[in-house]
Amino acid sequence: MAVITNIGLEHTAILGSTLAAIAAEKSGILKPGCRAVLYGQSREVGEVVARVCAEKEIPLTVTDASQLTLLSSGPHREWACRSPESAR
């Protein structure tokens, strides 16, 4: 599973100068056969990640803060996501 968290304008010299360019670079972790989770973000970021997932036939779950529950704190936080699929 690949999880893409908040994408912002950090490391622009390496990743690109726009949110779309950075999202495209970070989408490089998405490989066929995996599942993807995207923390809900700007439409620009969401469109890039969704396009990459569609091209690679990767199931994508987009979540937001209201769907996340913090299970543990500390340096290695664990989160749980409630989604329509998990409610079945």
C-alpha positions as a Markdown table, in Angstrom:
| # | Residue | x | y | z |
|---|---|---|---|---|
| 1 | Met | 0.0 | 0.0 | 0.0 |
| 2 | Ala | 1.2 | 3.5 | -0.8 |
| 3 | Val | 0.1 | 6.4 | 1.3 |
| 4 | Ile | 0.5 | 10.0 | 0.1 |
| 5 | Thr | 0.1 | 12.6 | 2.9 |
| 6 | Asn | 0.0 | 16.3 | 2.7 |
| 7 | Ile | 1.7 | 17.8 | -0.3 |
| 8 | Gly | 3.0 | 21.3 | -0.1 |
| 9 | Leu | 5.5 | 23.6 | -1.7 |
| 10 | Glu | 8.6 | 22.2 | 0.1 |
| 11 | His | 11.7 | 21.0 | -1.7 |
| 12 | Thr | 10.7 | 22.9 | -4.8 |
| 13 | Ala | 14.3 | 22.8 | -6.2 |
| 14 | Ile | 14.1 | 19.0 | -6.3 |
| 15 | Leu | 10.4 | 18.2 | -6.7 |
| 16 | Gly | 9.0 | 21.0 | -8.9 |
| 17 | Ser | 7.6 | 24.5 | -8.4 |
| 18 | Thr | 3.9 | 23.7 | -8.4 |
| 19 | Leu | 1.6 | 21.4 | -6.4 |
| 20 | Ala | 0.9 | 19.4 | -9.6 |
| 21 | Ala | 4.6 | 18.9 | -10.3 |
| 22 | Ile | 5.3 | 17.8 | -6.7 |
| 23 | Ala | 2.2 | 15.5 | -6.8 |
| 24 | Ala | 3.5 | 13.9 | -10.0 |
| 25 | Glu | 6.9 | 13.3 | -8.4 |
| 26 | Lys | 5.5 | 11.9 | -5.2 |
| 27 | Ser | 3.2 | 9.7 | -7.3 |
| 28 | Gly | 6.3 | 7.8 | -8.4 |
| 29 | Ile | 5.8 | 5.6 | -5.4 |
| 30 | Leu | 2.6 | 4.2 | -7.0 |
| 31 | Lys | 3.3 | 0.8 | -8.6 |
| 32 | Pro | 0.9 | -1.5 | -10.4 |
| 33 | Gly | -0.5 | -4.1 | -8.0 |
| 34 | Cys | -0.6 | -1.9 | -4.9 |
| 35 | Arg | -3.4 | 0.1 | -3.4 |
| 36 | Ala | -3.2 | 3.9 | -2.8 |
| 37 | Val | -4.5 | 6.2 | -0.1 |
| 38 | Leu | -4.4 | 9.9 | -0.5 |
| 39 | Tyr | -5.1 | 12.3 | 2.3 |
| 40 | Gly | -7.7 | 14.7 | 0.9 |
| 41 | Gln | -5.9 | 17.8 | -0.5 |
| 42 | Ser | -6.3 | 20.4 | -3.2 |
| 43 | Arg | -8.2 | 19.5 | -6.4 |
| 44 | Glu | -4.9 | 20.0 | -8.3 |
| 45 | Val | -3.1 | 17.3 | -6.2 |
| 46 | Gly | -6.1 | 15.0 | -6.2 |
| 47 | Glu | -6.4 | 15.1 | -10.0 |
| 48 | Val | -2.7 | 14.3 | -10.6 |
| 49 | Val | -2.8 | 11.3 | -8.1 |
| 50 | Ala | -6.1 | 10.0 | -9.5 |
| 51 | Arg | -4.8 | 10.2 | -13.1 |
| 52 | Val | -1.6 | 8.2 | -12.2 |
| 53 | Cys | -3.7 | 5.6 | -10.3 |
| 54 | Ala | -6.1 | 5.3 | -13.3 |
| 55 | Glu | -3.2 | 4.9 | -15.7 |
| 56 | Lys | -1.7 | 2.1 | -13.5 |
| 57 | Glu | -5.0 | 0.6 | -12.6 |
| 58 | Ile | -4.4 | 1.2 | -8.9 |
| 59 | Pro | -7.4 | 1.4 | -6.5 |
| 60 | Leu | -7.4 | 4.8 | -4.8 |
| 61 | Thr | -9.0 | 5.8 | -1.5 |
| 62 | Val | -9.2 | 9.5 | -0.8 |
| 63 | Thr | -9.7 | 10.4 | 2.8 |
| 64 | Asp | -10.0 | 13.5 | 5.0 |
| 65 | Ala | -9.5 | 14.3 | 8.6 |
| 66 | Ser | -13.0 | 13.4 | 9.5 |
| 67 | Gln | -12.3 | 9.8 | 8.4 |
| 68 | Leu | -9.1 | 9.4 | 10.4 |
| 69 | Thr | -8.6 | 8.1 | 13.9 |
| 70 | Leu | -5.3 | 8.4 | 15.6 |
| 71 | Leu | -4.5 | 5.0 | 17.2 |
| 72 | Ser | -1.1 | 5.9 | 18.7 |
| 73 | Ser | 1.1 | 8.9 | 19.1 |
| 74 | Gly | 4.9 | 9.2 | 19.0 |
| 75 | Pro | 7.4 | 9.1 | 16.2 |
| 76 | His | 5.6 | 6.3 | 14.4 |
| 77 | Arg | 2.0 | 7.3 | 14.5 |
| 78 | Glu | -0.7 | 4.8 | 13.5 |
| 79 | Trp | -3.9 | 5.8 | 11.9 |
| 80 | Ala | -7.2 | 4.1 | 11.0 |
| 81 | Cys | -9.3 | 5.1 | 8.1 |
| 82 | Arg | -13.1 | 4.6 | 8.0 |
| 83 | Ser | -14.2 | 4.3 | 4.4 |
| 84 | Pro | -17.4 | 3.1 | 2.7 |
| 85 | Glu | -15.6 | -0.1 | 1.8 |
| 86 | Ser | -14.7 | -0.8 | 5.4 |
| 87 | Ala | -18.3 | -0.3 | 6.6 |
| 88 | Arg | -19.5 | -3.2 | 4.5 |
